[in-house]
Amino acid sequence: MKNTIKYGKIEIIREVIVTEDIKAATASNIRRLRTEAGLTQLELAEKLCYSDKSISKWERAEALPDISVLKEMADLFGVSV
């Protein structure tokens, strides 16, 4: 039997790194698209029926929006998910 405990730890570490990369890329894209559209965080929040605090967390990679919100933002900014 292979050392599954070590393999499991490697997979967990890899998953965390990938998740952080996704958060960082998503944050950067939201911030870029919002500013290119000339919107403040509050204006984007109002369009999405979210708080400006949520937008701030997404742009700082502290949280990720739900996929339905990503789709709504993509439609708003004319890009694909």
Backbone as XML, in Angstrom:
<?xml version="1.0"?>
<chain id="A" units="angstrom">
  <residue number="1" name="MET">
    <atom name="N" x="0.836" y="-1.180" z="0.000"/>
    <atom name="CA" x="0.000" y="0.000" z="0.000"/>
    <atom name="C" x="0.884" y="1.248" z="0.000"/>
  </residue>
  <residue number="2" name="LYS">
    <atom name="N" x="0.519" y="2.222" z="-0.796"/>
    <atom name="CA" x="1.286" y="3.467" z="-0.860"/>
    <atom name="C" x="1.006" y="4.329" z="0.357"/>
  </residue>
  <residue number="3" name="ASN">
    <atom name="N" x="1.914" y="5.243" z="0.599"/>
    <atom name="CA" x="1.775" y="6.152" z="1.728"/>
    <atom name="C" x="0.669" y="7.164" z="1.431"/>
  </residue>
  <residue number="4" name="THR">
    <atom name="N" x="-0.546" y="6.805" z="1.729"/>
    <atom name="CA" x="-1.693" y="7.646" z="1.388"/>
    <atom name="C" x="-1.768" y="8.904" z="2.252"/>
  </residue>
  <residue number="5" name="ILE">
    <atom name="N" x="-1.243" y="8.853" z="3.463"/>
    <atom name="CA" x="-1.292" y="10.033" z="4.328"/>
    <atom name="C" x="-0.454" y="11.155" z="3.712"/>
  </residue>
  <residue number="6" name="LYS">
    <atom name="N" x="0.749" y="10.828" z="3.279"/>
    <atom name="CA" x="1.598" y="11.841" z="2.667"/>
    <atom name="C" x="0.963" y="12.343" z="1.375"/>
  </residue>
  <residue number="7" name="TYR">
    <atom name="N" x="0.440" y="11.464" z="0.565"/>
    <atom name="CA" x="-0.217" y="11.845" z="-0.684"/>
    <atom name="C" x="-1.384" y="12.779" z="-0.390"/>
  </residue>
  <residue number="8" name="GLY">
    <atom name="N" x="-2.141" y="12.433" z="0.637"/>
    <atom name="CA" x="-3.275" y="13.275" z="1.019"/>
    <atom name="C" x="-2.836" y="14.669" z="1.416"/>
  </residue>
  <residue number="9" name="LYS">
    <atom name="N" x="-1.755" y="14.786" z="2.162"/>
    <atom name="CA" x="-1.258" y="16.099" z="2.572"/>
    <atom name="C" x="-0.805" y="16.903" z="1.369"/>
  </residue>
  <residue number="10" name="ILE">
    <atom name="N" x="-0.154" y="16.259" z="0.431"/>
    <atom name="CA" x="0.286" y="16.946" z="-0.784"/>
    <atom name="C" x="-0.920" y="17.460" z="-1.556"/>
  </residue>
  <residue number="11" name="GLU">
    <atom name="N" x="-1.938" y="16.656" z="-1.670"/>
    <atom name="CA" x="-3.142" y="17.080" z="-2.371"/>
    <atom name="C" x="-3.810" y="18.265" z="-1.672"/>
  </residue>
  <residue number="12" name="ILE">
    <atom name="N" x="-3.837" y="18.253" z="-0.375"/>
    <atom name="CA" x="-4.445" y="19.353" z="0.371"/>
    <atom name="C" x="-3.653" y="20.640" z="0.145"/>
  </residue>
  <residue number="13" name="ILE">
    <atom name="N" x="-2.352" y="20.569" z="0.220"/>
    <atom name="CA" x="-1.511" y="21.742" z="-0.014"/>
    <atom name="C" x="-1.724" y="22.265" z="-1.421"/>
  </residue>
  <residue number="14" name="ARG">
    <atom name="N" x="-1.763" y="21.378" z="-2.394"/>
    <atom name="CA" x="-1.975" y="21.773" z="-3.783"/>
    <atom name="C" x="-3.327" y="22.453" z="-3.938"/>
  </residue>
  <residue number="15" name="GLU">
    <atom name="N" x="-4.361" y="21.927" z="-3.309"/>
    <atom name="CA" x="-5.699" y="22.498" z="-3.404"/>
    <atom name="C" x="-5.739" y="23.903" z="-2.831"/>
  </residue>
  <residue number="16" name="VAL">
    <atom name="N" x="-5.063" y="24.134" z="-1.729"/>
    <atom name="CA" x="-5.027" y="25.459" z="-1.109"/>
    <atom name="C" x="-4.340" y="26.449" z="-2.036"/>
  </residue>
  <residue number="17" name="ILE">
    <atom name="N" x="-3.222" y="26.057" z="-2.628"/>
    <atom name="CA" x="-2.500" y="26.939" z="-3.540"/>
    <atom name="C" x="-3.359" y="27.285" z="-4.740"/>
  </residue>
  <residue number="18" name="VAL">
    <atom name="N" x="-4.009" y="26.312" z="-5.332"/>
    <atom name="CA" x="-4.861" y="26.552" z="-6.489"/>
    <atom name="C" x="-6.013" y="27.483" z="-6.108"/>
  </residue>
  <residue number="19" name="THR">
    <atom name="N" x="-6.618" y="27.264" z="-4.958"/>
    <atom name="CA" x="-7.715" y="28.113" z="-4.512"/>
    <atom name="C" x="-7.249" y="29.553" z="-4.332"/>
  </residue>
  <residue number="20" name="GLU">
    <atom name="N" x="-6.076" y="29.752" z="-3.753"/>
    <atom name="CA" x="-5.552" y="31.103" z="-3.563"/>
    <atom name="C" x="-5.251" y="31.762" z="-4.909"/>
  </residue>
  <residue number="21" name="ASP">
    <atom name="N" x="-4.749" y="30.996" z="-5.877"/>
    <atom name="CA" x="-4.510" y="31.539" z="-7.215"/>
    <atom name="C" x="-5.815" y="31.972" z="-7.863"/>
  </residue>
  <residue number="22" name="ILE">
    <atom name="N" x="-6.853" y="31.179" z="-7.706"/>
    <atom name="CA" x="-8.162" y="31.510" z="-8.271"/>
    <atom name="C" x="-8.716" y="32.761" z="-7.602"/>
  </residue>
  <residue number="23" name="LYS">
    <atom name="N" x="-8.593" y="32.844" z="-6.294"/>
    <atom name="CA" x="-9.070" y="34.030" z="-5.578"/>
    <atom name="C" x="-8.339" y="35.284" z="-6.060"/>
  </residue>
  <residue number="24" name="ALA">
    <atom name="N" x="-7.032" y="35.194" z="-6.192"/>
    <atom name="CA" x="-6.237" y="36.352" z="-6.613"/>
    <atom name="C" x="-6.596" y="36.779" z="-8.029"/>
  </residue>
  <residue number="25" name="ALA">
    <atom name="N" x="-6.742" y="35.832" z="-8.931"/>
    <atom name="CA" x="-7.096" y="36.151" z="-10.322"/>
    <atom name="C" x="-8.496" y="36.743" z="-10.401"/>
  </residue>
  <residue number="26" name="THR">
    <atom name="N" x="-9.422" y="36.165" z="-9.661"/>
    <atom name="CA" x="-10.795" y="36.673" z="-9.650"/>
    <atom name="C" x="-10.834" y="38.089" z="-9.091"/>
  </residue>
  <residue number="27" name="ALA">
    <atom name="N" x="-10.125" y="38.315" z="-7.999"/>
    <atom name="CA" x="-10.072" y="39.644" z="-7.383"/>
    <atom name="C" x="-9.536" y="40.679" z="-8.362"/>
  </residue>
  <residue number="28" name="SER">
    <atom name="N" x="-8.458" y="40.334" z="-9.018"/>
    <atom name="CA" x="-7.841" y="41.246" z="-9.978"/>
    <atom name="C" x="-8.793" y="41.562" z="-11.129"/>
  </residue>
  <residue number="29" name="ASN">
    <atom name="N" x="-9.469" y="40.548" z="-11.630"/>
    <atom name="CA" x="-10.395" y="40.754" z="-12.744"/>
    <atom name="C" x="-11.593" y="41.603" z="-12.341"/>
  </residue>
  <residue number="30" name="ILE">
    <atom name="N" x="-12.153" y="41.347" z="-11.173"/>
    <atom name="CA" x="-13.299" y="42.141" z="-10.716"/>
    <atom name="C" x="-12.895" y="43.606" z="-10.587"/>
  </residue>
  <residue number="31" name="ARG">
    <atom name="N" x="-11.771" y="43.847" z="-9.937"/>
    <atom name="CA" x="-11.293" y="45.219" z="-9.742"/>
    <atom name="C" x="-11.047" y="45.907" z="-11.086"/>
  </residue>
  <residue number="32" name="ARG">
    <atom name="N" x="-10.368" y="45.215" z="-11.990"/>
    <atom name="CA" x="-10.051" y="45.794" z="-13.304"/>
    <atom name="C" x="-11.315" y="46.102" z="-14.093"/>
  </residue>
  <residue number="33" name="LEU">
    <atom name="N" x="-12.224" y="45.134" z="-14.164"/>
    <atom name="CA" x="-13.449" y="45.324" z="-14.944"/>
    <atom name="C" x="-14.322" y="46.435" z="-14.340"/>
  </residue>
  <residue number="34" name="ARG">
    <atom name="N" x="-14.386" y="46.485" z="-13.028"/>
    <atom name="CA" x="-15.188" y="47.523" z="-12.364"/>
    <atom name="C" x="-14.628" y="48.906" z="-12.659"/>
  </residue>
  <residue number="35" name="THR">
    <atom name="N" x="-13.320" y="49.066" z="-12.515"/>
    <atom name="CA" x="-12.724" y="50.388" z="-12.740"/>
    <atom name="C" x="-12.773" y="50.779" z="-14.213"/>
  </residue>
  <residue number="36" name="GLU">
    <atom name="N" x="-12.585" y="49.814" z="-15.106"/>
    <atom name="CA" x="-12.696" y="50.114" z="-16.538"/>
    <atom name="C" x="-14.111" y="50.563" z="-16.898"/>
  </residue>
  <residue number="37" name="ALA">
    <atom name="N" x="-15.102" y="50.040" z="-16.191"/>
    <atom name="CA" x="-16.496" y="50.427" z="-16.427"/>
    <atom name="C" x="-16.833" y="51.744" z="-15.735"/>
  </residue>
  <residue number="38" name="GLY">
    <atom name="N" x="-15.894" y="52.294" z="-14.958"/>
    <atom name="CA" x="-16.108" y="53.559" z="-14.280"/>
    <atom name="C" x="-17.072" y="53.465" z="-13.105"/>
  </residue>
  <residue number="39" name="LEU">
    <atom name="N" x="-17.140" y="52.287" z="-12.493"/>
    <atom name="CA" x="-18.036" y="52.071" z="-11.358"/>
    <atom name="C" x="-17.272" y="52.087" z="-10.045"/>
  </residue>
  <residue number="40" name="THR">
    <atom name="N" x="-17.914" y="52.601" z="-9.020"/>
    <atom name="CA" x="-17.365" y="52.463" z="-7.673"/>
    <atom name="C" x="-17.793" y="51.104" z="-7.132"/>
  </residue>
  <residue number="41" name="GLN">
    <atom name="N" x="-17.205" y="50.709" z="-6.017"/>
    <atom name="CA" x="-17.623" y="49.459" z="-5.386"/>
    <atom name="C" x="-19.101" y="49.529" z="-4.996"/>
  </residue>
  <residue number="42" name="LEU">
    <atom name="N" x="-19.543" y="50.668" z="-4.523"/>
    <atom name="CA" x="-20.940" y="50.832" z="-4.127"/>
    <atom name="C" x="-21.867" y="50.713" z="-5.336"/>
  </residue>
  <residue number="43" name="GLU">
    <atom name="N" x="-21.491" y="51.325" z="-6.444"/>
    <atom name="CA" x="-22.331" y="51.247" z="-7.651"/>
    <atom name="C" x="-22.447" y="49.813" z="-8.164"/>
  </residue>
  <residue number="44" name="LEU">
    <atom name="N" x="-21.324" y="49.093" z="-8.164"/>
    <atom name="CA" x="-21.375" y="47.690" z="-8.587"/>
    <atom name="C" x="-22.218" y="46.883" z="-7.613"/>
  </residue>
  <residue number="45" name="ALA">
    <atom name="N" x="-22.044" y="47.134" z="-6.341"/>
    <atom name="CA" x="-22.815" y="46.426" z="-5.325"/>
    <atom name="C" x="-24.311" y="46.632" z="-5.528"/>
  </residue>
  <residue number="46" name="GLU">
    <atom name="N" x="-24.717" y="47.848" z="-5.799"/>
    <atom name="CA" x="-26.135" y="48.140" z="-6.022"/>
    <atom name="C" x="-26.675" y="47.408" z="-7.246"/>
  </residue>
  <residue number="47" name="LYS">
    <atom name="N" x="-25.882" y="47.330" z="-8.300"/>
    <atom name="CA" x="-26.308" y="46.617" z="-9.511"/>
    <atom name="C" x="-26.488" y="45.122" z="-9.249"/>
  </residue>
  <residue number="48" name="LEU">
    <atom name="N" x="-25.693" y="44.582" z="-8.331"/>
    <atom name="CA" x="-25.726" y="43.149" z="-8.040"/>
    <atom name="C" x="-26.590" y="42.812" z="-6.822"/>
  </residue>
  <residue number="49" name="CYS">
    <atom name="N" x="-27.125" y="43.835" z="-6.163"/>
    <atom name="CA" x="-27.899" y="43.649" z="-4.923"/>
    <atom name="C" x="-27.049" y="43.003" z="-3.823"/>
  </residue>
  <residue number="50" name="TYR">
    <atom name="N" x="-25.825" y="43.475" z="-3.719"/>
    <atom name="CA" x="-24.899" y="43.056" z="-2.671"/>
    <atom name="C" x="-24.400" y="44.304" z="-1.966"/>
  </residue>
  <residue number="51" name="SER">
    <atom name="N" x="-23.666" y="44.115" z="-0.888"/>
    <atom name="CA" x="-23.101" y="45.264" z="-0.181"/>
    <atom name="C" x="-21.739" y="45.626" z="-0.781"/>
  </residue>
  <residue number="52" name="ASP">
    <atom name="N" x="-21.359" y="46.882" z="-0.579"/>
    <atom name="CA" x="-20.033" y="47.293" z="-1.038"/>
    <atom name="C" x="-18.945" y="46.572" z="-0.253"/>
  </residue>
  <residue number="53" name="LYS">
    <atom name="N" x="-19.274" y="46.105" z="0.952"/>
    <atom name="CA" x="-18.315" y="45.318" z="1.736"/>
    <atom name="C" x="-18.021" y="43.986" z="1.048"/>
  </residue>
  <residue number="54" name="SER">
    <atom name="N" x="-19.031" y="43.383" z="0.424"/>
    <atom name="CA" x="-18.816" y="42.137" z="-0.318"/>
    <atom name="C" x="-17.902" y="42.375" z="-1.503"/>
  </residue>
  <residue number="55" name="ILE">
    <atom name="N" x="-18.154" y="43.450" z="-2.231"/>
    <atom name="CA" x="-17.307" y="43.782" z="-3.391"/>
    <atom name="C" x="-15.869" y="43.974" z="-2.922"/>
  </residue>
  <residue number="56" name="SER">
    <atom name="N" x="-15.698" y="44.673" z="-1.820"/>
    <atom name="CA" x="-14.361" y="44.904" z="-1.274"/>
    <atom name="C" x="-13.671" y="43.586" z="-0.933"/>
  </residue>
  <residue number="57" name="LYS">
    <atom name="N" x="-14.375" y="42.677" z="-0.292"/>
    <atom name="CA" x="-13.792" y="41.372" z="0.049"/>
    <atom name="C" x="-13.406" y="40.599" z="-1.206"/>
  </residue>
  <residue number="58" name="TRP">
    <atom name="N" x="-14.256" y="40.645" z="-2.235"/>
    <atom name="CA" x="-13.930" y="39.941" z="-3.483"/>
    <atom name="C" x="-12.683" y="40.537" z="-4.125"/>
  </residue>
  <residue number="59" name="GLU">
    <atom name="N" x="-12.578" y="41.874" z="-4.111"/>
    <atom name="CA" x="-11.441" y="42.547" z="-4.742"/>
    <atom name="C" x="-10.145" y="42.397" z="-3.948"/>
  </residue>
  <residue number="60" name="ARG">
    <atom name="N" x="-10.249" y="42.051" z="-2.674"/>
    <atom name="CA" x="-9.055" y="41.811" z="-1.859"/>
    <atom name="C" x="-8.758" y="40.328" z="-1.719"/>
  </residue>
  <residue number="61" name="ALA">
    <atom name="N" x="-9.477" y="39.502" z="-2.465"/>
    <atom name="CA" x="-9.295" y="38.039" z="-2.477"/>
    <atom name="C" x="-9.541" y="37.426" z="-1.100"/>
  </residue>
  <residue number="62" name="GLU">
    <atom name="N" x="-10.407" y="38.044" z="-0.317"/>
    <atom name="CA" x="-10.760" y="37.481" z="0.982"/>
    <atom name="C" x="-11.934" y="36.517" z="0.861"/>
  </residue>
  <residue number="63" name="ALA">
    <atom name="N" x="-12.666" y="36.620" z="-0.245"/>
    <atom name="CA" x="-13.815" y="35.750" z="-0.485"/>
    <atom name="C" x="-14.040" y="35.673" z="-1.986"/>
  </residue>
  <residue number="64" name="LEU">
    <atom name="N" x="-14.816" y="34.686" z="-2.390"/>
    <atom name="CA" x="-15.191" y="34.537" z="-3.790"/>
    <atom name="C" x="-16.701" y="34.681" z="-3.921"/>
  </residue>
  <residue number="65" name="PRO">
    <atom name="N" x="-17.160" y="35.386" z="-4.953"/>
    <atom name="CA" x="-18.607" y="35.448" z="-5.173"/>
    <atom name="C" x="-19.127" y="34.100" z="-5.668"/>
  </residue>
  <residue number="66" name="ASP">
    <atom name="N" x="-20.414" y="33.848" z="-5.452"/>
    <atom name="CA" x="-21.039" y="32.639" z="-5.981"/>
    <atom name="C" x="-20.963" y="32.661" z="-7.506"/>
  </residue>
  <residue number="67" name="ILE">
    <atom name="N" x="-21.046" y="31.495" z="-8.106"/>
    <atom name="CA" x="-20.963" y="31.392" z="-9.559"/>
    <atom name="C" x="-22.078" y="32.182" z="-10.235"/>
  </residue>
  <residue number="68" name="SER">
    <atom name="N" x="-23.252" y="32.224" z="-9.621"/>
    <atom name="CA" x="-24.357" y="32.990" z="-10.214"/>
    <atom name="C" x="-24.023" y="34.482" z="-10.243"/>
  </residue>
  <residue number="69" name="VAL">
    <atom name="N" x="-23.305" y="34.959" z="-9.235"/>
    <atom name="CA" x="-22.900" y="36.361" z="-9.200"/>
    <atom name="C" x="-21.784" y="36.603" z="-10.217"/>
  </residue>
  <residue number="70" name="LEU">
    <atom name="N" x="-20.875" y="35.651" z="-10.357"/>
    <atom name="CA" x="-19.838" y="35.777" z="-11.384"/>
    <atom name="C" x="-20.467" y="35.887" z="-12.770"/>
  </residue>
  <residue number="71" name="LYS">
    <atom name="N" x="-21.495" y="35.084" z="-13.021"/>
    <atom name="CA" x="-22.188" y="35.126" z="-14.315"/>
    <atom name="C" x="-22.866" y="36.482" z="-14.504"/>
  </residue>
  <residue number="72" name="GLU">
    <atom name="N" x="-23.492" y="36.985" z="-13.460"/>
    <atom name="CA" x="-24.158" y="38.286" z="-13.537"/>
    <atom name="C" x="-23.144" y="39.401" z="-13.823"/>
  </residue>
  <residue number="73" name="MET">
    <atom name="N" x="-21.980" y="39.341" z="-13.163"/>
    <atom name="CA" x="-20.932" y="40.328" z="-13.418"/>
    <atom name="C" x="-20.395" y="40.199" z="-14.833"/>
  </residue>
  <residue number="74" name="ALA">
    <atom name="N" x="-20.200" y="38.971" z="-15.279"/>
    <atom name="CA" x="-19.708" y="38.758" z="-16.645"/>
    <atom name="C" x="-20.660" y="39.377" z="-17.656"/>
  </residue>
  <residue number="75" name="ASP">
    <atom name="N" x="-21.956" y="39.142" z="-17.469"/>
    <atom name="CA" x="-22.949" y="39.726" z="-18.370"/>
    <atom name="C" x="-22.906" y="41.255" z="-18.308"/>
  </residue>
  <residue number="76" name="LEU">
    <atom name="N" x="-22.781" y="41.801" z="-17.113"/>
    <atom name="CA" x="-22.733" y="43.244" z="-16.917"/>
    <atom name="C" x="-21.521" y="43.863" z="-17.636"/>
  </residue>
  <residue number="77" name="PHE">
    <atom name="N" x="-20.371" y="43.187" z="-17.550"/>
    <atom name="CA" x="-19.147" y="43.716" z="-18.141"/>
    <atom name="C" x="-18.891" y="43.234" z="-19.574"/>
  </residue>
  <residue number="78" name="GLY">
    <atom name="N" x="-19.756" y="42.352" z="-20.087"/>
    <atom name="CA" x="-19.605" y="41.877" z="-21.467"/>
    <atom name="C" x="-18.435" y="40.930" z="-21.660"/>
  </residue>
  <residue number="79" name="VAL">
    <atom name="N" x="-18.183" y="40.093" z="-20.653"/>
    <atom name="CA" x="-17.106" y="39.102" z="-20.743"/>
    <atom name="C" x="-17.678" y="37.723" z="-20.415"/>
  </residue>
  <residue number="80" name="SER">
    <atom name="N" x="-16.886" y="36.683" z="-20.613"/>
    <atom name="CA" x="-17.340" y="35.321" z="-20.281"/>
    <atom name="C" x="-16.733" y="34.902" z="-18.948"/>
  </residue>
  <residue number="81" name="VAL">
    <atom name="N" x="-17.344" y="33.881" z="-18.350"/>
    <atom name="CA" x="-16.838" y="33.349" z="-17.092"/>
    <atom name="C" x="-15.845" y="32.256" z="-17.397"/>
  </residue>
</chain>
